[in-house]
Amino acid sequence: MANVTHLRWKLEVPDPQEEALCAWLEEGGSSAFYREADPPRACYAYFPPDQAPPEPTGLAAFPGVRLLEAETFGDEDWLAKSREGFGAFDVGTRFHVRPLWEDTPGPADRLDLVVNPGLAFGTGGHETTRLCMELLEELAAAGRLKGPILDIGAGTGILSLAAFLLGGRDLLAFDIDPDCGPAMTELMALNAHLLKGARPYDSFVGTLDHPQVRGPYPGLLANILLETIQELLPRMAEVAAPGGWLVASGILAERTDEALVSLVSHGFKPEKVLKEGEWIAVLAVREP
């Protein structure tokens, strides 16, 4: 049997270019993309055997992006290559995140979250996810995780799972991407050791106008893109309870002012901004 050859690009990607580059790579046939959590935080894009990659000259459209290495490898190396660059790490004061192939549990004083990198956005490895989890810790410590809570664009459901483990209840998570349905189910299965038979949240594939979205919600999570947040803010304002909180991320730090103005104009008063690298997360409160 002929050996099937895969292709992996190793890239240097400035944070402000990541979003646009991901979209370009996906259009060009990339089947997976991720950034290393630790410095130098290289990015990797994978192309399946039946897919010709885009012309590397197209990378010139993204300032600062460089193709560091293009590597081909066979089926027998696929698993090992896909696991490179993703190790365990701590988030905030309560969480330890590790990939499913790492068997060593985290410290006993941390919640040991197991993820499958690459299934869908939201494995804890991106700054925005970590910032949201840190804000959830603060909300929990202040007794503000009372449900119901709506997770908008939930990806794998990691933020809903984190909120549940921190004491949040009556959580509803959704995403428009059909792949996120199985990804949420798998995340629950991977963390059965923490859930002990409990179902942390309900979920569906759809939009913010879905009939399951009822409200009013004392808590909203939206780790998506700023443009999407801006589009959804009028509807978020409708379903948010007066005095309820919104954790919003997926926002580049260079667009902080724009994000805060958008929130205020729709009745969400910013309470706190956390920053890591080139990204921020905002905790805001729905004004009565």
C-alpha angles and dihedrals in degrees: 000000000000116000112251112228124215127190130221126188119203109205141186105222127178109222095245090058097049099089096049093041092052090054092049093048092048090051087050092056104266110159097197140012132184142158125226113251094219129060132309080033097204119189126231129203123190128206122195122235095258094050125085109214122238118266109278088223086074089070088075087079089070112068113230096009114130132181103229099178141357111203131182123202140167132250092267090061097044098095094046093048093048090053097052115110098018114099135150121288141170124250121201115320099305110042138073115186122199135169117251093252093060108088099186110100120225126253115307092242093058134072105251107222118190119203138180106225115218102026095100139333111290116062098137092255096103121082093236093056092048092048091051091050090052091052090049088055090054092048090050092049089052093049092246101125095093112141162275093074125178120209108202116202091003100179106189090356093247094141092050089048091049091049091051092049089051091055103273116141139188094039125174120192129186143167134182092228111093090209089066092068094067090037091058091048091051093048090056091049092049090053099045087120088067099036097050093200097320121128104225099200146352118245145187140178110244145071139298088268092062114127091240088067103088114144158140087190121195088201135038129184120197115169095164134106123306092240091054092046089053091051092049100041095095090055092042089055089053096053098038118098116236106267091017121136133242124201106199127181143147084097124136113230091233088064096050095116092049091050094049093048090050092051094048092048089059097047101266113128112207112236103173140002122204121193133197121171108320095336137085139194122205129209109204135172126223106240115231 
